[in-house]
Amino acid sequence: MSGQTETVEETITRHVPMWKVIFHNDNKTTMEFVVTTLIAQYGKDPNKAFELTMEIHETGQGVAGTYPREVAEFKQEQTISLARGQGFPLCVTIEPDE
C-alpha cells in the first residue's frame, strides 16, 4: 500500500447557541393579546399559552421560546411590532440560553 495517501475526515459538530425570547409584564398589554400572540407567533397551544401568560403576569416575565439568535431577534422584533400596532407597550427581550 505504499504510495497511497489515506484521508481522514473529522466532523466537528457545533451547536448553535440558543437564545430565549422573554415577555415582560406591564399594566397595559392585555392578557388576550399575549395569549393570542403566543399561539400565533410561537406555536403554543391555547392551554400552554394561557399558563405562560399567567406566569408572565404573576412573576413579571416568562420565556416564550428558545431559538437560534437570528430567529429570536426576528421573533422579538415581530412581537414588538404587533404590540405597537395594537397600542401596547409590551417589552420583549432576548438573552442567551445558558
C-alpha positions as CSV (number, residue, x, y, z in Angstrom):
1,M,0.0,0.0,0.0
2,S,2.9,2.3,-0.3
3,G,2.4,5.5,-2.3
4,Q,-1.3,5.8,-1.3
5,T,-2.5,8.5,1.0
6,E,-5.2,7.9,3.5
7,T,-7.5,10.8,4.1
8,V,-9.2,11.0,7.5
9,E,-12.1,13.4,7.8
10,E,-13.1,14.7,11.1
11,T,-16.6,16.0,11.6
12,I,-16.8,18.8,14.2
13,T,-20.3,19.3,15.4
14,R,-21.0,22.8,16.6
15,H,-24.2,23.6,18.5
16,V,-25.8,26.8,17.5
17,P,-26.1,29.0,20.6
18,M,-29.7,29.3,21.6
19,W,-31.5,32.5,22.8
20,K,-34.5,32.9,24.9
21,V,-37.3,35.3,23.9
22,I,-38.7,36.8,27.1
23,F,-42.0,38.6,27.5
24,H,-42.2,41.1,30.4
25,N,-45.3,42.0,32.3
26,D,-46.8,45.5,32.1
27,N,-50.1,47.1,33.2
28,K,-51.3,47.9,29.7
29,T,-50.9,45.0,27.4
30,T,-53.9,42.7,27.6
31,M,-53.7,39.1,28.6
32,E,-55.8,38.3,25.5
33,F,-53.1,39.9,23.2
34,V,-50.3,37.9,24.9
35,V,-52.2,34.6,24.7
36,T,-53.1,35.2,21.0
37,T,-49.5,36.2,20.2
38,L,-48.1,33.1,21.9
39,I,-50.4,30.9,19.9
40,A,-50.0,32.7,16.5
41,Q,-46.3,33.6,16.7
42,Y,-44.8,31.0,19.0
43,G,-46.9,27.9,18.2
44,K,-48.2,27.4,21.7
45,D,-51.4,25.5,22.2
46,P,-54.2,27.6,23.9
47,N,-53.7,26.0,27.3
48,K,-49.9,26.4,27.3
49,A,-50.3,30.0,26.1
50,F,-52.7,30.8,28.9
51,E,-50.4,29.1,31.5
52,L,-47.4,31.1,30.2
53,T,-49.4,34.3,30.2
54,M,-50.3,33.7,33.8
55,E,-46.7,33.1,34.7
56,I,-45.7,36.4,33.0
57,H,-48.5,38.2,34.9
58,E,-47.6,36.7,38.3
59,T,-43.8,36.6,38.1
60,G,-43.1,39.6,35.9
61,Q,-41.7,37.6,32.9
62,G,-41.8,34.3,31.0
63,V,-39.9,32.6,28.2
64,A,-42.0,32.5,25.0
65,G,-39.5,30.3,23.3
66,T,-35.8,29.4,22.7
67,Y,-34.3,29.8,19.2
68,P,-31.1,30.5,17.3
69,R,-30.1,34.2,17.7
70,E,-31.4,35.4,14.3
71,V,-34.7,33.7,14.8
72,A,-35.0,35.0,18.4
73,E,-34.2,38.6,17.1
74,F,-36.8,38.2,14.4
75,K,-39.5,37.0,16.8
76,Q,-38.7,39.8,19.2
77,E,-39.0,42.5,16.5
78,Q,-42.1,40.9,15.1
79,T,-43.8,40.7,18.5
80,I,-42.9,44.3,19.4
81,S,-44.2,45.5,16.1
82,L,-47.5,43.6,16.6
83,A,-47.8,45.0,20.1
84,R,-47.1,48.6,19.0
85,G,-49.6,48.2,16.2
86,Q,-52.3,47.5,18.8
87,G,-51.1,50.3,21.1
88,F,-49.5,48.0,23.6
89,P,-46.1,48.7,25.3
90,L,-45.2,45.0,25.6
91,C,-41.4,44.6,26.4
92,V,-39.8,41.6,24.7
93,T,-36.1,40.9,25.3
94,I,-33.7,38.1,24.3
95,E,-30.9,36.6,26.2
96,P,-28.5,33.7,25.8
97,D,-29.9,30.3,27.0
98,E,-27.0,29.1,29.1
